[in-house]
């Protein structure tokens, strides 16, 4: 089980500290990917004003990390699009990637978790998220920051090998409902879970039938802009079994829940439904529940 603590950090840690990254900046296989977007963190303009030395920039909201298909938003791009995206940022199979969000909110953490999940689904094994993001990096004035555009050259298209074990597609969710083979975990707020509010991406308000609610926002400490300690995360997600499917509206908050369950708490059978309510509600025949959960 991987835990977000500095003494436990190693070559496979899913969450690494600024201290760890500072000590590994000169590693020849390191690729730091800054995902600050124009809507959160200032995007490329903010990156060029200051970033972790050697980092490349890829705007989470604008560079194709999520796509719209059939009226549903937030879906995983196809293998060809992922190969091209990874090539543009210079990613090669041997890289140890560290994903750097703005570190200003839980929304930023979820963006980093979604990029992490995407890389893992595409078959890239060595990935981590910088705990606290760029804002955490700059809290210590002794840590280096450089300005200007990224210098790393683009690589050839990445050899994507999709890992279906981490992703739940529409048919998987339908099968899980019919067979009761996996617990559906709603990462949204209680109001969204009960149908009291609706995302613009969903056709109707409500939740997947039989889902349980674990508000992903409760996993995040807004004061420090970091995930809460593992022992608190264990308590929050204690009711979630190993076989689970995380979802939300567009696979954003659900990525944060998936990251905590799978990568921090070490639950082996957790998948993420990137289509989430955006895709599920496109067909009026698919059932949706509202009101308090059981």
Secondary structure, DSSP 8 states (H G I E B T S, - for coil): ---S-GGG--TT-SEE-HHHHHHHTT-TTEEEEE--BTTBB-HHHHHHHSB-TT-EE--TTTTTSSEEETTEEEE---HHHHHHHHHHTT--TT-EEEEE---SSHHHHHHHHHHHHHHHHTT---EEEETTHHHHHHTSTTS--B-SS------S-------GGGB--HHHHHHHHHHT-SEEEE-S-HHHHHTSS--TTSSS--B-TT-EE--GGGGEETTTTEE--HHHHHHHTTT--SSEEEE-SSSSHHHHHHIIIIIIS--TTEEE-SSHHHHHTTSTTS--B-SS--
